[in-house]
Amino acid sequence: MVYLGSLESLYACKDAAGIAGNFFAFGLFLSPVNESTEQFSGLPYIYALLNCLITAWYGLPMISSDNILVTTVNSSGALFQIVYVAIFIKYAEKTKKWKMVGLLMSVIIVFAIIALGSLLIVDFEVPNGIGAVLGVIQLFLFSYYKKSSRDDSTEPLIVSYSCTDA
């Protein structure tokens, strides 16, 4: 059996890992921003916003105890994502603007449903079956949208510039 030290040292390691995780996550949120949407999609910002909102909500003390570092980093991440979505909406074409505004409203509605639902069921045990059902739904959505994204993509993700004529 390995002795890991006192409980205080384990808490200090947990806090240090949480602070390091916050530092690195904060760096990831600081992605470059252009004043042109060019061929970029705003969907990653929308997905990241929903993820940050849900995770920040999860870290609140009234939902789960001792996860304040999760709330701090994801709250700042949500703010960054809101700014990125606003910039994208500002510079996007008219059709993309309305699509992004609709998706942003959907994110707000989904988050509100999750927040209210979690407040109402906080006293009940939520079985893992809900997670399994949501996982199956996620796989279905992935397979559905994967087909349509192949039709839209005309450029390769990574372009090789290696010289093969040598």
C-alpha positions in Angstrom: 0.0 0.0 0.0 1.4 3.4 -1.0 1.2 6.2 1.5 0.1 9.4 -0.2 0.7 11.8 2.7 -1.7 13.8 4.7 -5.1 14.9 3.6 -3.9 18.5 3.6 -1.2 17.7 1.0 -3.7 15.9 -1.2 -6.0 19.0 -1.1 -3.0 21.2 -1.9 -2.2 18.9 -4.9 -5.8 19.1 -6.0 -5.8 22.9 -5.8 -2.5 23.1 -7.6 -3.8 20.9 -10.4 -7.0 22.9 -10.6 -5.1 26.2 -10.9 -2.8 24.7 -13.5 -5.8 23.5 -15.4 -7.4 26.9 -15.2 -4.2 28.5 -16.5 -4.0 26.1 -19.5 -7.8 26.3 -20.3 -7.6 30.1 -20.1 -4.8 30.0 -22.7 -7.0 27.8 -24.9 -9.8 30.4 -24.7 -7.5 33.1 -26.1 -7.7 32.0 -29.7 -6.9 34.6 -32.4 -9.8 36.7 -33.7 -10.0 38.0 -37.3 -12.2 40.9 -38.5 -13.4 38.7 -41.3 -15.3 35.5 -41.1 -14.0 34.4 -44.5 -14.7 30.7 -44.7 -14.8 30.1 -40.9 -17.7 28.5 -39.1 -19.1 30.0 -35.9 -20.2 26.6 -34.7 -17.1 25.8 -32.6 -17.7 29.0 -30.7 -21.4 28.0 -30.1 -20.4 24.5 -29.0 -17.7 25.9 -26.7 -20.1 28.4 -25.2 -22.7 25.7 -24.3 -19.9 23.5 -22.9 -18.5 26.4 -20.7 -22.0 27.3 -19.5 -22.9 23.8 -18.5 -19.6 23.1 -16.9 -19.6 26.4 -15.0 -23.1 25.6 -13.7 -21.9 22.2 -12.6 -19.0 23.7 -10.6 -21.3 26.0 -8.6 -21.4 25.1 -4.9 -25.2 24.7 -4.9 -24.9 22.0 -7.6 -21.7 20.2 -6.6 -19.4 20.8 -3.7 -15.8 21.8 -3.8 -15.5 22.6 -7.6 -15.1 26.4 -7.6 -12.1 26.2 -9.9 -14.2 24.5 -12.5 -16.7 27.4 -12.3 -14.0 30.1 -12.5 -12.3 28.9 -15.6 -15.5 28.0 -17.4 -17.2 31.3 -16.5 -14.3 33.2 -18.1 -14.4 30.8 -21.0 -18.1 31.5 -21.5 -17.4 35.2 -21.6 -14.7 34.7 -24.2 -17.0 32.6 -26.3 -19.8 35.1 -26.1 -17.4 37.8 -27.3 -16.2 35.5 -30.2 -19.8 34.8 -31.2 -20.6 38.5 -31.1 -17.6 39.3 -33.3 -18.6 36.5 -35.7 -22.1 37.8 -35.9 -20.9 41.3 -36.5 -18.7 40.4 -39.5 -20.6 37.5 -41.0 -22.8 37.6 -44.0 -26.5 38.2 -43.5 -27.5 34.5 -43.8 -24.8 33.4 -41.4 -25.7 36.2 -39.0 -29.3 34.9 -38.6 -28.2 31.3 -38.4 -25.7 32.2 -35.6 -28.3 34.3 -33.7 -30.7 31.4 -33.9 -28.1 29.0 -32.6 -27.1 31.4 -29.8 -30.8 31.6 -28.8 -30.9 27.8 -28.9 -27.9 27.6 -26.6 -29.4 30.0 -24.1 -32.7 28.0 -24.1 -30.9 24.7 -23.7 -28.8 26.0 -20.9 -31.9 27.5 -19.1 -33.6 24.1 -19.4 -30.6 22.3 -17.9 -30.2 24.9 -15.1 -33.8 24.8 -14.1 -34.0 21.0 -14.5 -30.9 20.5 -12.3 -32.4 22.8 -9.6 -35.7 20.8 -9.7 -34.0 17.4 -9.5 -31.2 18.3 -7.1 -32.7 16.1 -4.3 -33.1 13.0 -6.6 -30.5 10.5 -7.8 -30.1 10.8 -11.5 -29.3 7.4 -13.0 -26.6 6.8 -15.5 -29.3 5.7 -18.0 -29.9 9.3 -18.8 -26.3 9.7 -19.8 -26.5 6.6 -22.0 -29.6 7.9 -23.7 -28.0 11.3 -24.3 -24.9 9.5 -25.7 -26.9 7.6 -28.2 -28.6 10.8 -29.3 -25.2 12.4 -29.7 -24.0 9.6 -31.8 -27.1 9.8 -34.0 -26.6 13.5 -34.5 -23.0 13.0 -35.3 -23.8 10.4 -38.0 -26.5 12.6 -39.4 -24.4 15.8 -39.7 -21.3 14.0 -40.7 -22.9 13.2 -44.1 -23.9 16.8 -44.7 -20.5 18.1 -43.7 -18.7 16.0 -46.3 -20.8 17.6 -49.1 -19.9 21.1 -47.8 -16.2 20.6 -47.5 -14.2 21.5 -50.6 -10.9 22.2 -49.1 -8.7 19.6 -47.2 -8.2 20.3 -43.5 -4.4 20.0 -43.8 -2.6 21.0 -47.0 0.8 19.5 -47.6 3.4 21.8 -49.1 6.2 19.2 -49.1 8.4 19.1 -52.2 8.1 15.7 -53.9 10.0 16.7 -57.1 13.4 16.4 -55.6 
